[in-house]
Amino acid sequence: MPQELIAERPGTVELRTYTERELKPEEIRLESIFSSVKHGTEFRTFNGDSADMSSKWDSQLRLHSRGQVAADTFPKSLGNMCLARVSAIGDRVDSLSLGDLVFGHFPIRQTHTTLPEKVILKPPGISASGLMYWDPADFAVGGIRDGQVRLGDRVAVFGLGAIGQMLVQAAKISGARWVVGVDPIERRCRAAVRHGVDLVLDPGRVDVGVEIKTATGDTGVDVSVEASGSSLAFNDALRATKYQGTIVSTAYYNEPMEGLLLSGEWHRNRIQVISSRACSEPLVDWGWDFERVQSESLALLTEGRLVADDLIDPVVAFEDVAQAYSEVVAHPERSIKLGIQH
């Protein structure tokens, strides 16, 4: 029987067998080839300790209802992207053929039964790893657009996980002259260097604000993008950004904002702070919606302008995914983005 990666309860992970349901005439069945994990968002829900779990989200008021616990979402499927082969087609499906390679947002399991409109044909010339970066690229494109990075700008990216790796490249595409990446994890810094970052800084070793101000003639960067979800990184961004500069945050802050001081640099330097979430609509720019952001990020990956071929790290066999998943949750320094070879 086929297997899928499941969290039966917060913080637990296992491969579990399942029975695939009968194919409907309007559906297709897929056999997974390569899957990946969305680290930040997924690990937060996996641990079950975010505001989304402890306080129900009120979509009408657009706030968390204090004291109202959200509905239990466990057992929970894990994983969020998959490249697959079409293995069966319903009688009413004429848009795909057996053997077609397709991809989309799917959990880590060996088969998927879905509608044709839920998948996209794999473009030629792009690797499985590249496709797995479609999701991080969406939020990087959104973050760079929200920050209005312009020709010649100096940019700092705080957090060099999957989204941060895409932010570094997207900033250069947008015309940034100089990009610095900030992260305490060496393997992520090395990856950013391979992809064009001009300077990497370990916030555990240096005063990032002083280093960036000194490297920019005491000015600071025009735009900082905070993608780590760390309040300490947010504070470093305040110290590193120029007078009347911009900080864009693409992150979800899951813990109290310890170490964040708004009594100094933010107040005196009149820094603009922007929350960026590319899938929260309506977007600021008329003519842009999340669908257009997704189309643009996929085009940049397909054209090779955003490069992610070497940014799936580590890659494990499907039978080893439960152990690997637990390990990267416990040891984020050992990973950039987990990939699964089926």
C-alpha positions as a printed NumPy array, in Angstrom:
array([[  0.   ,   0.   ,   0.   ],
       [  1.19 ,   3.585,  -0.63 ],
       [  2.486,   5.746,   2.205],
       [  2.267,   9.41 ,   3.227],
       [  4.066,  11.616,   5.751],
       [  1.738,  12.494,   8.625],
       [  1.88 ,  14.346,  11.941],
       [ -0.655,  12.544,  14.122],
       [ -0.213,  15.21 ,  16.816],
       [  2.026,  18.265,  17.284],
       [  5.729,  17.504,  17.036],
       [  5.387,  13.897,  15.822],
       [  6.055,  12.537,  12.347],
       [  5.633,   9.123,  10.7  ],
       [  5.083,   7.364,   7.386],
       [  1.552,   5.959,   7.328],
       [ -0.13 ,   3.704,   4.764],
       [ -3.329,   4.831,   3.067],
       [ -5.829,   3.598,   0.505],
       [ -6.166,   5.754,  -2.596],
       [ -9.791,   6.53 ,  -3.39 ],
       [-11.474,   5.644,  -6.653],
       [-10.709,   7.932,  -9.57 ],
       [-13.621,  10.136, -10.697],
       [-14.214,  10.852, -14.408],
       [-12.998,  14.453, -14.057],
       [ -9.867,  13.605, -12.062],
       [ -6.277,  12.492, -12.612],
       [ -3.937,  10.351, -10.522],
       [ -0.297,  11.205,  -9.982],
       [  2.772,   9.246,  -8.937],
       [  5.19 ,  11.402,  -6.981],
       [  8.742,  11.871,  -8.263],
       [ 10.168,  14.627,  -6.037],
       [  8.696,  16.525,  -3.074],
       [  9.771,  19.302,  -0.729],
       [  8.928,  20.932,   2.574],
       [  8.062,  24.552,   3.39 ],
       [ 10.217,  25.025,   6.457],
       [  9.062,  28.175,   8.253],
       [  5.294,  28.021,   7.855],
       [  5.082,  24.253,   7.959],
       [  7.294,  23.78 ,  11.01 ],
       [  5.237,  26.359,  12.887],
       [  2.007,  24.44 ,  12.294],
       [  3.799,  21.107,  12.823],
       [  4.783,  22.156,  16.344],
       [  1.268,  23.467,  16.99 ],
       [  2.469,  26.466,  18.984],
       [  1.593,  29.468,  16.827],
       [ -1.127,  32.078,  17.29 ],
       [ -2.965,  30.342,  14.456],
       [ -3.382,  27.339,  16.755],
       [ -3.959,  29.041,  20.12 ],
       [ -6.286,  31.842,  18.963],
       [ -8.88 ,  31.408,  16.242],
       [ -8.448,  33.728,  13.241],
       [-11.543,  35.889,  12.619],
       [-11.546,  36.501,   8.858],
       [-14.237,  39.199,   9.095],
       [-12.485,  41.309,  11.73 ],
       [ -9.046,  40.208,  10.481],
       [ -7.671,  39.483,  13.935],
       [ -7.093,  36.576,  16.291],
       [ -9.937,  36.037,  18.761],
       [ -8.253,  35.854,  22.153],
       [ -9.358,  32.878,  24.204],
       [-10.974,  31.081,  21.262],
       [ -8.826,  28.089,  20.419],
       [ -8.638,  27.201,  16.722],
       [-10.064,  23.895,  15.526],
       [ -7.754,  20.895,  15.851],
       [ -5.996,  20.335,  12.515],
       [ -4.279,  17.074,  13.437],
       [ -3.607,  14.549,  11.975],
       [ -1.819,  16.832,   9.505],
       [ -0.281,  16.07 ,   6.108],
       [  3.288,  17.365,   5.758],
       [  5.072,  18.829,   2.731],
       [  3.872,  21.407,   0.205],
       [  5.343,  20.922,  -3.3  ],
       [  5.581,  17.93 ,  -5.615],
       [  6.751,  16.994,  -9.096],
       [  4.789,  13.969, -10.327],
       [  3.908,  11.802, -13.324],
       [  0.321,  11.383, -14.536],
       [ -0.478,   7.692, -14.022],
       [ -4.24 ,   7.583, -14.621],
       [ -6.805,   9.832, -16.288],
       [-10.568,  10.041, -15.826],
       [-12.851,   9.658, -18.828],
       [-13.717,  13.376, -18.948],
       [-10.112,  14.643, -18.857],
       [ -8.665,  15.732, -22.211],
       [ -6.08 ,  18.325, -21.115],
       [ -3.392,  15.853, -19.99 ],
       [ -1.909,  12.562, -21.161],
       [ -0.532,   9.533, -19.389],
       [  3.123,  10.074, -18.516],
       [  2.943,  13.877, -18.463],
       [  5.188,  15.49 , -15.857],
       [  3.291,  17.989, -13.707],
       [  3.811,  19.872, -10.469],
       [  1.805,  21.688,  -7.839],
       [  1.162,  22.157,  -4.145],
       [  0.79 ,  18.671,  -2.684],
       [  1.883,  16.944,   0.549],
       [  4.543,  14.235,   0.792],
       [  2.793,  11.053,  -0.295],
       [  3.387,   8.524,  -3.023],
       [  0.223,   9.21 ,  -5.026],
       [ -2.258,  12.056,  -5.443],
       [ -5.773,  12.097,  -6.855],
       [ -6.753,  15.585,  -7.956],
       [ -8.287,  17.778, -10.651],
       [ -6.289,  18.75 , -13.77 ],
       [ -6.568,  22.448, -12.914],
       [ -4.607,  21.824,  -9.703],
       [ -1.414,  20.978, -11.615],
       [  0.903,  22.69 , -14.111],
       [  2.818,  20.947, -16.87 ],
       [  6.532,  20.916, -16.096],
       [  8.275,  23.456, -18.326],
       [ 11.306,  22.172, -20.255],
       [ 14.757,  22.987, -18.941],
       [ 13.968,  23.392, -15.257],
       [ 15.074,  20.901, -12.634],
       [ 12.972,  19.332,  -9.902],
       [ 14.879,  21.44 ,  -7.375],
       [ 14.046,  24.58 ,  -9.291],
       [ 10.35 ,  23.739,  -9.274],
       [ 10.422,  23.19 ,  -5.523],
       [ 11.471,  26.827,  -5.147],
       [  8.346,  28.163,  -6.849],
       [  6.688,  28.777,  -3.477],
       [  9.646,  30.604,  -1.837],
       [ 10.141,  32.597,  -5.032],
       [  6.542,  33.85 ,  -4.83 ],
       [  7.152,  35.521,  -1.483],
       [ 10.577,  36.791,  -2.487],
       [  9.124,  38.467,  -5.585],
       [  6.375,  39.942,  -3.418],
       [  8.873,  41.175,  -0.835],
       [ 11.163,  42.851,  -3.361],
       [  8.195,  44.512,  -5.061],
       [  6.767,  45.713,  -1.749],
       [ 10.157,  47.134,  -0.817],
       [ 10.386,  48.895,  -4.203],
       [ 14.028,  47.905,  -4.664],
       [ 15.411,  50.147,  -7.391],
       [ 18.392,  50.43 ,  -9.699],
       [ 21.56 ,  50.97 ,  -7.658],
       [ 20.043,  50.247,  -4.251],
       [ 21.895,  48.618,  -1.405],
       [ 19.888,  45.795,   0.141],
       [ 20.242,  43.619,   3.242],
       [ 18.516,  40.232,   3.495],
       [ 18.094,  38.917,   7.034],
       [ 17.608,  35.141,   7.055],
       [ 19.05 ,  33.013,   4.242],
       [ 16.587,  30.144,   4.238],
       [ 14.659,  29.276,   1.088],
       [ 12.893,  32.645,   0.811],
       [ 16.09 ,  34.497,   1.721],
       [ 18.027,  32.72 ,  -1.039],
       [ 15.419,  33.89 ,  -3.536],
       [ 15.401,  37.407,  -2.058],
       [ 19.147,  37.789,  -2.626],
       [ 18.767,  36.878,  -6.299],
       [ 15.543,  38.843,  -6.82 ],
       [ 17.151,  41.969,  -5.378],
       [ 19.98 ,  41.701,  -7.915],
       [ 17.491,  41.136, -10.753],
       [ 15.663,  44.291,  -9.664],
       [ 18.842,  46.324, -10.015],
       [ 20.371,  46.302,  -6.535],
       [ 24.03 ,  47.267,  -6.752],
       [ 25.082,  45.654,  -3.45 ],
       [ 23.389,  42.916,  -1.41 ],
       [ 24.421,  41.682,   2.032],
       [ 23.038,  38.478,   3.539],
       [ 22.773,  37.988,   7.311],
       [ 22.477,  34.511,   8.852],
       [ 24.259,  32.549,  11.584],
       [ 24.113,  29.268,   9.617],
       [ 27.259,  28.696,   7.565],
       [ 25.78 ,  26.422,   4.871],
       [ 23.129,  29.035,   4.069],
       [ 25.74 ,  31.776,   3.855],
       [ 27.851,  29.648,   1.496],
       [ 24.803,  29.067,  -0.712],
       [ 24.083,  32.809,  -0.877],
       [ 27.695,  33.491,  -1.882],
       [ 27.342,  31.012,  -4.751],
       [ 24.33 ,  32.979,  -5.929],
       [ 25.756,  36.464,  -5.982],
       [ 25.535,  37.999,  -2.512],
       [ 28.285,  40.567,  -2.027],
       [ 28.835,  40.099,   1.704],
       [ 27.616,  37.659,   4.357],
       [ 27.542,  38.433,   8.071],
       [ 27.055,  36.17 ,  11.072],
       [ 25.012,  38.129,  13.644],
       [ 26.48 ,  35.995,  16.413],
       [ 29.98 ,  37.194,  15.613],
       [ 29.648,  40.861,  14.619],
       [ 27.457,  43.889,  15.242],
       [ 25.532,  43.723,  11.971],
       [ 24.338,  47.336,  12.134],
       [ 27.849,  48.683,  12.578],
       [ 29.294,  46.421,   9.875],
       [ 26.675,  47.425,   7.308],
       [ 26.825,  51.125,   8.136],
       [ 30.627,  51.033,   7.868],
       [ 30.531,  49.116,   4.564],
       [ 28.152,  51.709,   3.08 ],
       [ 30.061,  54.838,   4.047],
       [ 28.084,  55.272,   7.289],
       [ 24.806,  55.432,   5.352],
       [ 23.153,  52.025,   5.721],
       [ 21.16 ,  50.03 ,   3.205],
       [ 18.249,  51.498,   1.289],
       [ 16.079,  48.43 ,   1.889],
       [ 16.298,  45.636,   4.456],
       [ 14.205,  42.494,   4.002],
       [ 13.619,  40.493,   7.175],
       [ 12.858,  36.865,   6.306],
       [ 14.049,  35.021,   9.415],
       [ 11.157,  35.514,  11.808],
       [ 13.6  ,  36.566,  14.54 ],
       [ 12.984,  39.707,  16.586],
       [ 16.758,  40.038,  17.032],
       [ 17.143,  40.109,  13.245],
       [ 14.409,  42.734,  13.023],
       [ 16.355,  44.838,  15.512],
       [ 19.537,  44.416,  13.458],
       [ 17.595,  45.526,  10.378],
       [ 16.568,  48.715,  12.208],
       [ 20.234,  49.386,  12.959],
       [ 21.405,  48.614,   9.42 ],
       [ 18.866,  50.648,   7.429],
       [ 19.525,  54.212,   6.328],
       [ 17.694,  57.351,   7.439],
       [ 14.173,  57.203,   5.916],
       [ 14.965,  53.758,   4.539],
       [ 12.605,  50.784,   4.309],
       [ 12.328,  47.487,   6.16 ],
       [ 10.167,  44.823,   4.534],
       [  9.206,  41.806,   6.604],
       [  8.11 ,  38.607,   4.872],
       [  8.224,  36.674,   8.159],
       [  5.749,  35.328,  10.712],
       [  6.926,  36.111,  14.244],
       [  5.912,  33.124,  16.328],
       [  7.377,  34.243,  19.642],
       [  7.298,  37.447,  21.72 ],
       [  9.462,  40.146,  20.168],
       [ 12.299,  39.923,  22.669],
       [ 15.261,  42.17 ,  21.964],
       [ 13.308,  44.452,  19.614],
       [ 13.836,  48.103,  20.576],
       [ 11.727,  50.809,  18.962],
       [ 13.136,  53.519,  21.231],
       [ 16.175,  54.307,  19.107],
       [ 16.924,  53.796,  15.438],
       [ 13.334,  53.353,  14.254],
       [ 12.156,  56.584,  15.87 ],
       [ 15.158,  58.774,  15.117],
       [ 15.775,  57.536,  11.58 ],
       [ 12.099,  57.595,  10.489],
       [ 12.322,  54.088,   9.033],
       [  9.309,  52.768,   7.137],
       [  8.288,  49.214,   8.077],
       [  6.212,  47.158,   5.611],
       [  4.563,  43.787,   6.148],
       [  4.783,  41.721,   2.961],
       [  2.671,  38.644,   2.214],
       [  2.232,  38.062,  -1.498],
       [ -0.91 ,  35.952,  -1.119],
       [ -2.778,  38.495,   1.048],
       [ -5.052,  40.285,  -1.385],
       [ -5.728,  42.877,  -2.594],
       [ -2.098,  43.761,  -3.281],
       [ -0.91 ,  47.352,  -3.276],
       [ -0.159,  47.687,  -6.996],
       [ -3.16 ,  47.857,  -9.317],
       [ -2.949,  45.074, -11.903],
       [ -1.015,  42.782,  -9.585],
       [ -2.556,  39.873,  -7.707],
       [ -1.123,  36.661,  -6.271],
       [ -1.733,  34.824,  -9.534],
       [  0.449,  37.33 , -11.375],
       [  3.139,  37.081,  -8.681],
       [  3.109,  33.28 ,  -9.078],
       [  3.333,  33.574, -12.857],
       [  6.273,  35.96 , -12.622],
       [  8.216,  33.888, -10.078],
       [  7.736,  30.717, -12.138],
       [  8.902,  32.553, -15.262],
       [ 12.042,  33.767, -13.48 ],
       [ 12.842,  30.214, -12.36 ],
       [ 12.1  ,  28.707, -15.776],
       [ 14.211,  31.316, -17.555],
       [ 17.12 ,  30.666, -15.197],
       [ 17.136,  34.192, -13.795],
       [ 16.346,  32.76 , -10.366],
       [ 18.531,  29.691,  -9.802],
       [ 17.749,  27.006,  -7.233],
       [ 19.291,  23.823,  -8.677],
       [ 21.683,  23.457,  -5.728],
       [ 19.436,  24.865,  -3.018],
       [ 17.555,  21.714,  -2.034],
       [ 19.637,  20.524,   0.904],
       [ 19.508,  17.783,   2.036],
       [ 17.833,  15.374,  -0.4  ],
       [ 16.683,  12.08 ,   1.125],
       [ 14.962,   8.93 ,  -0.09 ],
       [ 11.231,   8.698,   0.583],
       [ 11.667,   5.845,   3.055],
       [ 13.976,   8.049,   5.151],
       [ 11.796,  11.16 ,   5.163],
       [ 10.302,  10.806,   8.664],
       [ 13.717,  10.744,  10.314],
       [ 15.016,  13.535,   8.082],
       [ 11.982,  15.704,   8.797],
       [ 12.458,  15.355,  12.553],
       [ 16.148,  16.145,  12.195],
       [ 15.734,  19.382,  10.231],
       [ 13.064,  20.589,  12.672],
       [ 15.448,  19.995,  15.579],
       [ 18.593,  21.14 ,  13.739],
       [ 17.825,  23.93 ,  11.231],
       [ 21.551,  24.478,  10.76 ],
       [ 21.698,  21.19 ,   8.819],
       [ 19.327,  22.246,   6.081],
       [ 18.195,  24.917,   3.654],
       [ 15.142,  23.167,   2.169],
       [ 14.426,  19.451,   2.548],
       [ 13.903,  17.475,  -0.665],
       [ 12.465,  13.968,  -1.019],
       [ 13.31 ,  11.63 ,  -3.893],
       [ 10.484,   9.131,  -4.443]])
